[in-house]
Structures are given as C-alpha cells and as structure tokens.
Amino acid sequence: MRVAVHGVALTALAATALASSSLSATPTRKVAKRHNNFVSTSDGKFHLGGKCFFHISTTAYWLAQLSDDDITTTLTAINATGIKVVRTWAFNDVTEIPPNNGTYFQLLANGTVTINDGPTGLQRLDKVISEAEKLGLKVQLTLTNNWNALPDTSSASLDFPSGFLSNAYGGMDAYVRHFIGSDGTHEQFFRNETLITAFQNYVTAVVQRYADSPTIFSWEVANDPRCNSTLATAPDCNTHDVTNWVNTISSHIKSIDPNHLVSSGAGGFMCTTCTKLFATATPAAPSASPSAGARKKRAVGSLFTPAKVLSMRTALLKKWREDAKRNPRSRGAGEVKRLIRGRWAAPENRRQLSPDVQGFNGAQGVDSEDIAAIPNVDMSTFQLFPDQNQYMGVDSADVDPVTQAIDAGSAWIKANAMAAANAGKPSVLTAFGLVSTNSSTHFVPFNQSSVTVADILNSAVKTVGANDTQQADAYRQWIQAAMQNGVSGVGQYQWGQTYNMSSTSPIITQSPLAPATGAGNMSLLSPDDGYAAFQDQLKTVLSDGATQQSALNG
C-alpha cells in the first residue's frame, strides 16, 4: 500500500503500515443492508437469529494490546462464563510512535493525523474480532473516550505500561490538545468542526473496516461523553452540545454502515428541566413535507420530571429508615466512606464529581432521555460507578454506605430502564463496578492517572470500600435489578484475567501488578484500575447472570 505521511519521519517499514488522513472528510462507501446474523432491535429489545438477545457483557478495553496467544486465552475464558458480548476500545491515539513495536491506532503529531492500519495498528483489532468470531462472541467497539488524564510523572506514582488504564488511549481531549493546544477546552470536541471532521475520518476508517462483520454487536460512539473531563470546560457547555454531537456522529456511522447498531455510550445522566431536541412526551405534529435533514422530535412516554425523581428519592429514604429500625447501626463504627459514594480526592479542576451533582439535574451536560430519542441511536445506555458518581442525590447516616450504594444503584437501573422503555428502545447497562477493600489499594478513578505509592503502603487504606462478599452481592443485586426491569444488556467493568509466566504482552509483563522475578509458581494479571474481576465469586455471579439472561431468549 502506497501512502503519504505528512510531517513525520518514519522508516520505510513503518510508512507502509500507515494511512494518512487530512482534515477534509474522508470519502465513504456505504454497504448494503443485511439482516442475517446481525443484531437488530424491535419492540424495545435486541434480536439475533429470530430470538431475543438478552445478554451479559464485560469490558476488556486492553484486548488489542495483547499478544495473539493472550487474546485467545482471554476471549476463551470470557466465553466460558456464558458472557455473549465483549466491549473493547477501537481507538488508541498517541502523540508519538510507541517504542518496541508498541500498539497504536492513530498518530496525532506535527499537525497531522495518521491512521495506523498495519501490524502494530488496526490489525491487532482484526485479531480480536477474528478470535471473537471463532468463539461466537459479539464485540462492542467503542470509538473514543471522554477521559484522557495524562500520565503522572511524579516519583511517588506507579509506572503503568502503555494502555494499562482505560483513559490512556487518547480520546476527546487528545484531539483538543492536538488541534487547539493548551488553551483548548473539552467542549470544543463537540463544537469545533475541525475536530468533528477529524474524528469522523477516524470513525470512517474503523467502521468501513468491519461494516460487513456480524461479529460486531454495536458501535459505541464514545465512552461516557459529557461536558466535563480532564481538560477545563467552558461554563456554557450544556446537554445540547453532547446531544447534537451524538446525533452528528451516529448519523455519520449509519450513512456508512446500516447493518450495525449504534449506541451513544452515555452514562445515563438526565435533565428533568432541560429543553429537549429530539424527545417529546406527546406526539409531534406531522409535517407535510419535511426538509432533508430536518430534526423531528420522537414521541416518547412519560419523561422524567422533578416530581418523579423526588418520588424515587423518597422511596429510598423510606427504605433506609425501615432498614435502620430493623438493624440499628453504630454511627461510630461504620465503614470509612472514602471510596463508596465517590469520596476519592480529586483536584478542584477535575469536575467528574461535585457534592451537588446527582443524576437528574443536567450538571454533567448529558440528557440521556433526549439522546435515546435520536433516530440513529438504537439503544439507551447508562453506567453505574458509585465510587465516582452520585446518582440519586440522597444518603443516610443510619445505613452503611455499601448498602446505600447497592440500593441507589438498583434505583438508578430502574430509572434508566424506564427512560429506555419510554423511548421504545432497548436499555443497556454498558458498564458497572464497585471498588472492593482489596482493590482499593490500586484504584485509579477514570479522571486520574495514578495511585500513589504512599496509598499502597498505607495499611489504613485496607479499611475502605466493600469487602469481597459485599462486592459480589452488589453485582448480583444489580444484575437482578436489571433483569427485573427489562434491561437487555448488562455489562460488568472490567474483566480480570490471569496468564502464565510465559506471556509476552508488555501490558501484562510490565504491569506494576506483575509478580517479582523468581516469585515461584505465580500468574501474571491483566490491567486493573480497581475494578477488574479476578475473584471466582465474581465470575460465578456473572456466569449465573448470563445463564438467567440467556433463558429469556427462548
């Protein structure tokens, strides 16, 4: 393949592996609409092969970083639990080519954007798709990430290998830094036409590559798109910015690939007082001859109102009061709340969590009800991470924080299932997780890039978070809540995999979690930001959930 690479000095071998894109829109080819073996939607459910497709999924964003053998090992283990869908990153933006043939998908350097479709690039993703196909797994491909905290270079931080953390793959803020510079703000990714075109060019390359593959479950436009991120954000960023951007990108994807489903990847936040662009609680008046590209509001059921949210919050408080009467709790002997309910310390400019933010006031710049009504968005998505976000906006001093996290999480699941049903689309919990006592020592929030050595060495840290039994109980209850409320897909974040000591994947062998040389008969571990499910009891919960979900498919 002959390519032009602008502004980057490369070896001849590297040059043959790269395809350069400019800031003009890349020409696209549209594939024919097919139906066989592709997941579809109708009546608010997924369908595959003439049956419903309720399923459990898991995230392994790092799959393309693995060697061929380790990819096979990981996907085989996932498949053995009954999990049907694997969610992974289909992007990896870098500002310089990684050493030692490291994996990357797109180079943002010297004013150019260069897509790597060679053996260290998208061909690694090809391997993931190929192995998943052999096992009968579906793959959800995420196209960018809201979070991109730069590496912590302080001497007190752990040295993570490339791609170890989910926010180490570039994403929205990487585009902003590249095209706008140090003065760039996060919301410009949603507003700036140059950035939108650059992202669309990358989307075109990836979507066209797999448009004919029934192994792809869906295209996820972004992981957790919202107004706030690592970079500062303009104070006027609002729900319309994110909603319009999702509409633009989802329409672009559908123009190339009508075969696959598209999801927003939004975290499920709502805004009860925001003006809607696409959703309306009453049928919109028909237009005699709508103009091309005209926005048409989608009639949905009853939208969330402040009164409805208040009713749900009141029900939670009532439950906790009744629980406290049955099981009095000593106020002085409760669990430390540092992790549960988002009590991790973060710099003031990182607005992922604010004490007055909860799931329904639009503070995140996300209106999932409006996003779900976008014509080219096929499902309503949400996430659940009580350690990092406040959802229901209530708590109680009389009930332990783990119980509160579980109950509030179940209420959040119910609320998002209701929103999806109102929109007439499937509901998907794309990612959920809860940090445990054992994993709290290496917990790295999505908007940070390090956990300090002091934290790891401090034995007091071991007193925080849910214990292993509580964590497993939370996962089981959330899966049950999802099933009871008709959620079609339930995604655990993230998969934990062990490997033998012969692994050659740098992301594993160079991990700070790797055992020391000569440690004996030990295993290497997949990346873990505090959420990886290595424990047998967690995998049993996932396997049980997968069996129950599959039973609904007939």
Residue pairs with C-beta under 8 A, 6 or more apart in sequence:
1 16
1 19
3 15
3 16
3 18
3 19
3 20
4 20
5 15
5 18
5 20
5 112
5 114
6 20
6 110
6 111
6 112
6 114
7 109
7 110
7 111
7 112
8 107
8 109
8 110
8 112
8 114
10 18
10 97
14 97
14 118
16 118
17 116
17 117
17 118
17 119
17 120
17 121
18 107
18 114
18 115
18 116
18 117
18 118
18 121
19 114
19 115
19 116
19 117
19 205
20 112
20 113
20 114
20 115
21 113
21 114
21 115
21 198
21 201
21 202
21 205
22 113
22 201
23 113
23 194
23 197
23 198
23 201
24 197
25 197
25 200
25 201
25 204
26 200
26 201
26 204
26 205
28 204
28 208
28 255
28 256
29 208
29 256
30 255
30 256
30 257
30 258
31 211
31 212
31 256
31 257
31 258
31 259
33 258
33 259
34 259
36 214
37 48
37 49
37 214
38 48
38 214
38 259
38 260
39 46
39 47
39 48
39 53
39 138
39 217
39 218
39 260
39 261
40 46
40 47
40 48
40 261
41 47
41 261
41 378
41 379
41 425
41 426
44 420
44 421
44 424
44 425
44 426
44 427
44 486
45 52
45 53
45 54
45 426
45 488
46 52
46 53
46 54
46 55
46 261
46 379
46 426
46 488
46 489
47 53
51 553
51 554
52 488
52 552
52 553
52 554
53 84
53 488
53 553
54 483
54 488
54 489
54 549
54 550
54 552
54 553
55 83
55 84
55 85
55 138
55 488
55 489
55 490
55 546
55 549
55 550
56 81
56 82
56 83
56 84
56 85
56 479
56 489
56 490
56 491
56 492
56 542
56 545
56 546
56 549
57 83
57 84
57 85
57 86
57 87
57 140
57 430
57 489
57 490
57 491
57 492
58 78
58 83
58 85
58 86
58 87
58 491
58 492
58 493
58 494
58 495
58 533
58 542
59 86
59 87
59 88
59 430
59 431
59 491
59 492
59 493
59 494
59 495
60 74
60 78
60 86
60 87
60 88
60 494
60 495
60 497
60 526
61 87
61 88
61 89
61 142
61 166
61 169
61 494
62 88
62 89
62 163
62 164
62 507
62 526
62 527
63 71
63 74
63 75
63 86
63 88
63 128
64 88
64 89
64 92
64 103
64 105
64 124
64 125
64 127
64 128
65 103
65 124
65 162
65 163
65 505
65 506
65 507
66 74
66 505
66 507
66 508
67 503
67 504
67 505
68 127
69 503
69 504
70 499
70 503
70 504
70 505
70 508
71 127
71 128
71 131
72 131
73 497
73 499
74 495
74 497
74 526
75 86
75 128
75 131
75 132
75 135
75 137
76 135
77 497
78 86
78 137
78 495
79 135
79 136
79 137
81 539
81 542
81 543
81 546
82 542
82 543
82 546
82 547
82 550
83 137
83 542
83 546
84 137
84 138
84 546
84 550
85 137
85 138
85 139
85 140
85 217
85 489
85 491
86 132
86 137
86 138
86 139
86 140
86 495
87 139
87 140
87 142
87 220
87 430
87 431
87 491
88 128
88 139
88 140
88 141
88 142
89 142
89 145
89 166
89 169
89 223
90 105
90 125
90 141
90 142
90 143
90 206
91 105
91 106
91 142
91 143
91 144
91 145
91 169
91 170
91 171
91 202
91 206
92 103
92 104
92 105
92 106
92 163
92 169
92 170
93 104
93 105
93 106
93 107
93 108
93 169
93 170
93 171
93 174
93 175
94 104
94 106
94 107
94 108
94 170
95 107
95 108
95 109
95 174
95 178
96 107
96 109
97 104
97 107
98 104
98 120
98 162
100 506
101 119
101 120
102 120
102 162
102 506
103 120
103 121
103 124
103 162
103 163
104 116
104 120
104 121
105 115
105 116
105 121
105 122
105 125
106 113
106 114
106 115
106 116
106 170
106 202
107 113
107 114
107 116
108 170
108 174
108 175
108 178
109 178
113 178
113 198
113 201
113 202
115 121
115 122
115 201
115 202
115 205
116 122
117 123
117 205
117 209
122 205
122 206
122 209
125 141
125 206
126 209
128 139
129 139
129 210
129 213
129 215
129 216
132 138
132 139
132 215
133 213
133 215
137 215
138 215
138 216
138 217
139 215
139 216
139 217
140 216
140 217
140 218
140 220
140 263
140 430
141 206
141 210
141 216
141 218
141 219
141 220
142 220
142 222
142 223
142 265
143 199
143 202
143 203
143 206
143 219
143 220
143 221
143 222
143 249
144 170
144 171
144 172
144 199
144 221
144 222
144 223
145 166
145 167
145 169
145 170
145 171
145 172
145 222
145 223
145 224
146 171
146 172
146 222
146 223
146 224
146 225
146 226
146 229
147 166
147 167
147 171
147 173
147 223
147 224
147 229
147 230
147 446
147 447
148 167
148 168
148 169
148 170
148 171
148 172
148 173
148 174
148 229
148 230
149 165
149 167
149 230
149 446
149 447
149 448
149 449
150 230
150 449
151 160
151 168
151 449
151 450
152 448
152 449
152 450
154 450
154 452
156 452
156 453
156 454
157 449
157 450
157 451
157 452
157 453
158 442
158 450
158 451
158 452
158 453
158 456
158 512
159 512
160 168
160 449
160 450
160 511
160 512
161 506
161 507
161 510
161 511
162 168
162 506
162 507
163 169
163 507
163 527
164 507
164 511
164 527
164 529
165 444
165 449
165 527
165 529
166 223
166 446
166 494
166 529
167 230
167 446
167 447
167 449
168 449
171 222
171 223
172 186
172 189
172 222
172 225
172 229
173 186
173 189
173 229
173 230
173 231
175 189
175 195
175 198
175 199
176 184
176 185
176 186
176 188
176 189
176 195
176 231
177 184
177 231
179 192
179 194
179 195
179 198
180 188
180 192
180 195
184 231
185 231
185 232
185 233
185 234
186 227
186 228
186 229
186 230
186 231
186 232
186 233
186 237
187 227
187 233
187 234
187 237
187 241
187 365
188 195
189 195
189 196
189 199
189 245
190 196
190 225
190 237
190 241
190 242
190 244
190 245
191 241
191 245
196 245
196 248
196 249
199 249
200 249
200 252
203 249
203 252
203 253
204 252
204 256
207 219
207 253
207 256
207 257
208 256
208 257
210 216
211 256
211 257
211 259
211 260
212 259
214 259
216 260
217 260
217 261
218 260
218 261
218 262
218 263
218 378
218 379
219 253
219 257
219 260
219 261
219 262
219 263
220 263
220 264
220 265
220 381
220 430
221 246
221 249
221 250
221 253
221 262
221 263
221 264
221 265
222 249
222 264
222 265
223 265
223 431
224 265
224 266
224 267
224 383
224 446
225 242
225 245
225 246
225 264
225 265
225 266
225 366
226 242
226 266
226 267
226 269
226 364
226 365
226 366
227 233
227 237
227 238
227 241
227 242
227 364
227 365
227 366
228 237
228 351
228 352
228 364
228 365
229 352
229 447
230 350
230 447
232 349
233 351
233 365
237 365
238 274
238 362
238 365
239 271
239 274
239 362
239 365
239 366
239 367
239 370
240 275
240 277
241 365
242 266
242 365
242 366
242 367
242 371
243 277
243 278
243 367
243 370
243 371
243 374
244 277
246 264
246 266
246 371
246 374
246 377
247 277
247 278
247 374
247 376
247 377
250 262
250 264
250 374
250 376
250 377
251 375
251 376
253 260
253 262
253 376
254 262
254 376
261 378
261 379
262 376
262 377
262 378
263 377
263 378
263 379
263 381
263 428
263 430
264 368
264 371
264 372
264 374
264 377
264 381
265 381
265 430
266 366
266 368
266 371
266 381
266 382
267 364
267 366
267 368
267 381
267 382
267 383
267 389
268 359
268 366
268 368
268 381
268 382
268 383
268 384
268 412
268 415
268 416
268 419
269 359
269 360
269 362
269 363
269 364
269 366
269 367
269 368
270 304
270 359
270 360
270 362
270 366
270 367
270 368
270 369
270 415
270 419
271 360
271 361
271 362
271 366
271 367
271 369
271 370
272 303
272 304
272 305
272 306
272 308
272 309
272 360
272 361
272 362
273 306
273 361
273 362
274 362
274 367
274 370
276 297
276 303
276 367
276 369
276 370
276 373
277 295
277 297
277 370
278 295
278 296
278 297
278 298
278 370
278 371
278 373
278 374
278 375
279 297
279 298
279 300
279 303
279 369
279 370
279 372
279 373
279 423
280 297
280 298
280 299
280 300
280 373
281 299
281 300
281 301
281 302
281 303
282 299
283 299
284 296
284 297
284 298
284 299
287 294
287 296
290 296
296 375
297 373
298 373
298 374
298 375
298 423
300 369
300 372
300 373
300 422
300 423
300 424
301 421
301 422
301 423
301 424
302 308
302 422
303 369
303 422
304 360
304 369
304 415
304 418
304 419
306 360
309 360
309 415
312 392
312 411
312 414
312 415
313 392
313 393
313 394
315 411
316 392
316 394
316 407
316 408
316 411
317 394
317 396
319 407
320 396
320 398
320 399
320 403
320 404
320 407
321 396
321 398
323 398
323 399
323 403
324 396
324 398
324 399
328 398
329 398
329 399
329 400
331 397
331 398
334 400
334 401
335 400
335 401
335 402
335 463
335 464
335 465
336 463
336 464
337 343
337 401
337 464
338 344
338 464
338 465
339 387
339 435
339 440
339 443
339 464
339 465
340 386
340 387
340 401
340 402
340 404
340 405
340 464
340 465
340 466
341 386
341 387
341 390
341 395
341 401
341 404
341 405
342 353
342 386
342 387
342 388
342 389
342 390
344 353
344 387
344 388
344 443
344 445
346 352
346 353
346 445
346 447
346 448
350 447
350 448
352 388
352 389
352 445
352 446
352 447
353 388
353 389
353 390
354 363
355 390
356 363
357 363
357 364
357 389
357 390
358 390
358 391
358 392
358 393
359 389
359 390
359 391
359 392
359 393
359 412
359 415
360 393
360 415
361 393
368 380
368 381
368 382
368 416
368 419
369 419
369 422
369 423
371 377
371 380
372 379
372 380
372 419
372 420
372 423
372 425
373 423
377 425
378 425
378 426
379 420
379 425
379 426
379 427
379 428
379 488
379 489
380 416
380 419
380 420
380 423
380 425
380 426
380 427
380 428
381 427
381 428
381 429
381 430
382 412
382 413
382 416
382 427
382 428
382 429
382 430
383 429
383 430
383 431
383 432
383 493
384 391
384 409
384 412
384 413
384 429
384 431
384 432
384 433
384 478
385 431
385 432
385 433
385 434
385 446
385 493
386 405
386 408
386 409
386 434
387 433
387 434
387 435
387 443
387 445
387 465
387 530
388 445
388 446
391 408
391 409
391 411
391 412
392 408
392 411
392 412
394 408
395 401
395 404
396 404
402 466
402 470
402 474
405 434
405 466
405 474
406 473
406 474
406 477
406 478
409 432
409 474
409 477
409 478
409 481
410 477
410 478
410 481
413 429
413 478
413 481
413 482
413 485
413 487
414 481
414 485
416 427
416 429
416 487
417 427
417 482
417 485
417 486
417 487
418 485
419 427
420 426
420 427
420 487
421 427
421 486
426 488
426 489
427 485
427 486
427 487
427 488
427 489
428 487
428 488
428 489
428 490
428 491
429 478
429 482
429 487
429 489
429 490
429 491
430 489
430 491
431 491
431 492
431 493
431 494
432 475
432 478
432 490
432 491
432 492
432 493
433 492
433 493
433 494
433 531
434 465
434 466
434 471
434 474
434 475
434 531
435 443
435 465
435 466
435 530
435 531
436 465
436 466
436 467
436 468
436 470
436 471
437 462
437 463
437 464
437 465
437 466
437 467
437 468
438 462
438 468
439 465
439 528
439 530
439 531
439 532
440 461
440 462
440 464
440 465
440 530
441 451
441 455
441 456
441 461
441 462
442 451
442 456
442 512
442 513
442 528
442 529
442 530
443 451
443 465
443 529
443 530
444 450
444 451
444 529
444 530
446 529
455 461
466 474
468 535
468 537
469 537
471 538
472 535
472 537
472 538
472 540
472 541
475 492
475 538
475 541
475 542
476 541
476 544
476 545
478 490
479 490
479 541
479 542
479 545
479 548
482 490
483 490
483 545
483 548
483 549
483 552
490 545
490 549
492 533
492 538
492 542
493 531
494 527
494 528
494 529
494 531
494 532
494 533
495 526
495 532
495 533
496 525
496 526
496 528
496 532
496 533
496 534
496 535
496 538
497 525
497 526
497 534
498 523
498 524
498 525
498 526
498 534
499 505
499 508
499 523
499 524
499 525
499 526
500 523
500 524
501 522
501 523
501 524
503 509
503 524
507 527
508 514
508 524
508 525
508 526
508 527
509 524
511 524
511 525
511 527
513 525
513 528
514 524
514 525
515 522
515 523
515 524
525 532
525 534
526 532
528 534
533 539
533 542
